[in-house]
């Protein structure tokens, strides 16, 4: 709501204004306000939530329906599914400015005050009552639910010190110390991880959701709060078998399920938006195939049976991984004085700490170890992305070079100029990089990144072998298979000789 003239500073000026008249604001609740602004956005075809990717056809319409219905709602989803971001984005549906009685702890509506202090003040000063203003950010209160949250934290309590200083009886409303929820009056109150609240705290929310008021410390003090309540939770906890109290669950209007990105492209868009890669670097180019590989790691981890499905694999995994990939490439460029920074697939292996810390493993995965599981996932991710680019590429000439005894040692700290000389010995390698958009005459950093990915893809498909020191060579399984077949032939011959000798002994 644009405001060109100075904002009113007294109740009299407020009544005289057109935008904030009593007829418009006296009975307009915060849910009415959000509904009105949402309708305006829908008519103007403006996005409801900026920066939210992949929810246009699923979560966003359901949130819009809940707001249009003036319902309290909860977002159910695993970690890293933008639940908190959506809740915080709801402030975009609030008016730019909202008046309240100056000095009021619960930001009372000047036309319909709730607390005793404001009612007394308006009765005494009437049109001269001072008015203050709050922005949308001022009207959003968020609480992370933890087991140690008390009713006093959330609702409020009696303040003996305030009573003593003011000479009030403890039963007086003037002795109340308001909790977070009353202080969110005429705004949005969000509770993250709702089931983590203790049972008695969840019970304290019953009356608020159903009757729209609160009672403090058992005294006959009723506050008909004007607040939009929104929550988030993990689906595993938000069940009768979990930690949610069923009557509270029944009083929440809509249960909206969030989800991870459904496609690699959506995941890349989210990671591109969130990852800190816009640094003070001279020139940074992140290859598309590397972005796809980073994202593929998260997709494969979500499907891996050894990863705990109840915890999920957060979108923060590819975000933090890409940041570490860029940092490793940045470190290498600083060491060698390279002007063009191009992350390689070796930098992805250097980013293992950003992956292992984001995975919670099942028992089987814990037995094998996080590093082993992650390396397998990385290998499979490379294989999938490799197939996208090189499914129709004949790499026999490259494989033959290694079968004839050729080896290649690369490291994430090696300079591009040093590796490009080694790559020149492998016949036909640079000619096969066209699917990645790389040519022999390109910058060495670009060629090296593409060539390393091709070789890593051959290793992922077991067409080459690679040591822990990143030395590429012919696959060991060929030599081992020939040796094993020879050993099996010898064993079969010896068994035949023994059986033959046994038969001869029976004849004697």
Secondary structure as UniProt FT lines:
FT   HELIX           11..16
FT   TURN            19..20
FT   HELIX           22..25
FT   HELIX           30..44
FT   TURN            50..51
FT   TURN            56..58
FT   HELIX           59..68
FT   TURN            69..70
FT   STRAND          73..76
FT   TURN            79..80
FT   HELIX           83..89
FT   HELIX           90..93
FT   STRAND          98..101
FT   TURN            102..103
FT   TURN            105..106
FT   TURN            110..111
FT   HELIX           116..125
FT   HELIX           126..128
FT   STRAND          130..134
FT   HELIX           137..139
FT   STRAND          140..144
FT   TURN            147..148
FT   HELIX           151..154
FT   STRAND          156..158
FT   HELIX           160..166
FT   TURN            170..171
FT   HELIX           173..175
FT   STRAND          176..178
FT   HELIX           180..183
FT   TURN            184..186
FT   STRAND          187..192
FT   HELIX           194..196
FT   HELIX           199..204
FT   HELIX           206..211
FT   STRAND          214..215
FT   TURN            217..218
FT   STRAND          222..223
FT   STRAND          227..233
FT   TURN            235..237
FT   TURN            240..243
FT   HELIX           246..251
FT   STRAND          254..257
FT   HELIX           264..274
FT   STRAND          283..285
FT   HELIX           288..303
FT   TURN            305..306
FT   TURN            309..311
FT   HELIX           316..336
FT   STRAND          340..342
FT   HELIX           345..350
FT   TURN            351..352
FT   HELIX           353..356
FT   TURN            357..358
FT   HELIX           363..368
FT   HELIX           370..390
FT   TURN            391..392
FT   HELIX           396..403
FT   TURN            404..405
FT   STRAND          408..409
FT   TURN            412..413
FT   HELIX           416..423
FT   TURN            424..425
FT   TURN            427..429
FT   HELIX           430..436
FT   TURN            440..441
FT   HELIX           444..460
FT   TURN            461..462
FT   STRAND          464..466
FT   TURN            468..469
FT   STRAND          471..474
FT   HELIX           476..507
//
